[in-house]
Amino acid sequence: MEKSFENALAELEGIVKELESGTVELDDAINKYTEAMQLAKFCNEKLNNATKKVNEILTDDNELKEFKVEDEG
């Protein structure tokens, strides 16, 4: 089962807190940093996909169309 955005973000926040504490040994810190970067990439991809979906709307003929906001001025 794929990890959710919320779970990944919570893991990332936990790692950041550990690293900020300054009590993590160097080798462990490097591993945690690597894991944090992977989680950050995962979260970024999830957000980008969500943004794409939000920017598309279903038209009358059941085709997806990019949503654009028009100025009223």
C-alpha positions as a LaTeX table, in Angstrom:
\begin{tabular}{lrrr}
\hline
Residue & $x$ (\AA) & $y$ (\AA) & $z$ (\AA) \\
\hline
Met1 & 0.00 & 0.00 & 0.00 \\
Glu2 & 1.33 & 3.43 & $-0.93$ \\
Lys3 & 2.22 & 5.87 & 1.80 \\
Ser4 & $-0.10$ & 8.84 & 2.22 \\
Phe5 & 1.05 & 12.44 & 2.00 \\
Glu6 & 0.08 & 12.99 & 5.64 \\
Asn7 & 2.09 & 9.99 & 6.88 \\
Ala8 & 5.13 & 11.01 & 4.84 \\
Leu9 & 4.91 & 14.57 & 6.13 \\
Ala10 & 4.64 & 13.35 & 9.74 \\
Glu11 & 7.72 & 11.14 & 9.24 \\
Leu12 & 9.59 & 14.04 & 7.70 \\
Glu13 & 8.70 & 16.31 & 10.62 \\
Gly14 & 9.89 & 13.65 & 13.07 \\
Ile15 & 13.23 & 13.31 & 11.31 \\
Val16 & 13.70 & 17.09 & 11.23 \\
Lys17 & 13.06 & 17.27 & 14.99 \\
Glu18 & 15.59 & 14.49 & 15.60 \\
Leu19 & 18.22 & 16.18 & 13.47 \\
Glu20 & 17.58 & 19.57 & 15.07 \\
Ser21 & 18.05 & 18.06 & 18.53 \\
Gly22 & 21.74 & 17.60 & 17.82 \\
Thr23 & 21.84 & 14.24 & 19.59 \\
Val24 & 22.00 & 12.07 & 16.47 \\
Glu25 & 25.37 & 10.49 & 15.64 \\
Leu26 & 26.91 & 11.49 & 12.29 \\
Asp27 & 26.32 & 8.19 & 10.44 \\
Asp28 & 22.73 & 8.06 & 11.65 \\
Ala29 & 22.25 & 11.74 & 10.77 \\
Ile30 & 23.40 & 11.09 & 7.21 \\
Asn31 & 20.93 & 8.20 & 6.87 \\
Lys32 & 18.13 & 10.28 & 8.36 \\
Tyr33 & 18.95 & 13.20 & 6.06 \\
Thr34 & 18.82 & 10.87 & 3.05 \\
Glu35 & 15.47 & 9.50 & 4.20 \\
Ala36 & 14.19 & 13.03 & 4.80 \\
Met37 & 15.14 & 14.07 & 1.27 \\
Gln38 & 13.28 & 11.05 & $-0.16$ \\
Leu39 & 10.22 & 11.92 & 1.91 \\
Ala40 & 10.41 & 15.56 & 0.80 \\
Lys41 & 10.57 & 14.45 & $-2.84$ \\
Phe42 & 7.58 & 12.14 & $-2.32$ \\
Cys43 & 5.57 & 14.95 & $-0.68$ \\
Asn44 & 6.49 & 17.38 & $-3.46$ \\
Glu45 & 5.36 & 14.91 & $-6.13$ \\
Lys46 & 2.06 & 14.33 & $-4.29$ \\
Leu47 & 1.47 & 18.10 & $-4.07$ \\
Asn48 & 2.30 & 18.59 & $-7.75$ \\
Asn49 & $-0.13$ & 15.82 & $-8.73$ \\
Ala50 & $-2.85$ & 17.29 & $-6.52$ \\
Thr51 & $-2.27$ & 20.73 & $-8.05$ \\
Lys52 & $-2.63$ & 19.28 & $-11.55$ \\
Lys53 & $-5.90$ & 17.61 & $-10.62$ \\
Val54 & $-7.28$ & 20.77 & $-9.03$ \\
Asn55 & $-6.38$ & 22.75 & $-12.15$ \\
Glu56 & $-8.45$ & 20.48 & $-14.37$ \\
Ile57 & $-12.22$ & 20.53 & $-14.56$ \\
Leu58 & $-14.65$ & 18.22 & $-16.29$ \\
Thr59 & $-16.33$ & 19.80 & $-19.33$ \\
Asp60 & $-19.83$ & 19.05 & $-20.66$ \\
Asp61 & $-18.46$ & 16.46 & $-23.10$ \\
Asn62 & $-16.64$ & 14.56 & $-20.28$ \\
Glu63 & $-13.17$ & 15.73 & $-21.27$ \\
Leu64 & $-10.72$ & 17.19 & $-18.82$ \\
Lys65 & $-9.86$ & 20.80 & $-19.49$ \\
Glu66 & $-7.32$ & 22.98 & $-17.70$ \\
Phe67 & $-9.01$ & 25.49 & $-15.44$ \\
Lys68 & $-7.89$ & 29.10 & $-15.95$ \\
Val69 & $-8.97$ & 32.10 & $-13.93$ \\
Glu70 & $-9.83$ & 35.10 & $-16.08$ \\
Asp71 & $-9.35$ & 38.69 & $-15.00$ \\
Glu72 & $-12.56$ & 40.68 & $-14.63$ \\
Gly73 & $-10.85$ & 43.96 & $-15.54$ \\
\hline
\end{tabular}
